[in-house]
Amino acid sequence: MQYELKEFRDGQVTAKVLQKGDLEVKVRGNSYTDLFKVASIKEGWDSNPRANKNSFSSLNIACLIGQRSDRRFSENESFDLKVIANFINSMGFDEVKIFHPHSDVSLALIENAVRVSHSEYVKQAYQAEGQPVLVSPDAGAYKSTKVLADEFGADLIPSNKVRVNGVPSISFQGDVKGKNCLIVDDLADGGRTFKQLAKALKEQGAKRVTLYVSHAQFNFGFDELRKSLDNIYCTNSYKDIEDDFVTQFKVV
């Protein structure tokens, strides 16, 4: 399906569908502007139901905006992911593919949602690092990292942040001495947690520590992360990064 988008000087977006048949829209999806562009495309496609009878519509989102706001954090505060999901649902796609969602809440709120696995990209990082130990950064990431470890036949070491006498401390369920470690998670904002985790791994004797994240924001750059991590692997689901410290896999 071919379509064209036009953006006016005031920010308005209009779409024109150029052919009949199935509709597949691929978008980063990490901004409200992206979603409005998708809505314009879908509305243009829907405007000719006779031509598109028995056709299939699919939306492929690389990095779903608001996916971490998967609950109402305090009273009288907006449930942002629900607002976003309602907007996506209003478009009426037959299928919505979401790459490595932060939690199952996204899949529950968005109609016809399908999870797209990050497995192939983690595997590329895993092979590039010579089959290191996989490290899950917290309890929330353990389940998905365990699935990958079983798939690759890799060793897995869970980590957990606890407080000892009010002071945060990172503990590991396994020995990392002399080993190469690959931390696996879904998203990096500033990256401070991963810096602390890498530092703790090396204090425990890890030889090399690298990081894989699917959605790479890194809003504060890489200067501090270079001090503890040896390399970062990520996809370009959120943005394109040009830095010799980062190995980026293309999904957009």
Summary of the structure (lengths in Angstrom):
residues: 252
radius of gyration: 20.6
end to end distance: 17.5
largest distance: 68.1
contacts: 761
relative contact order: 0.11
helix: 29%
strand: 30%
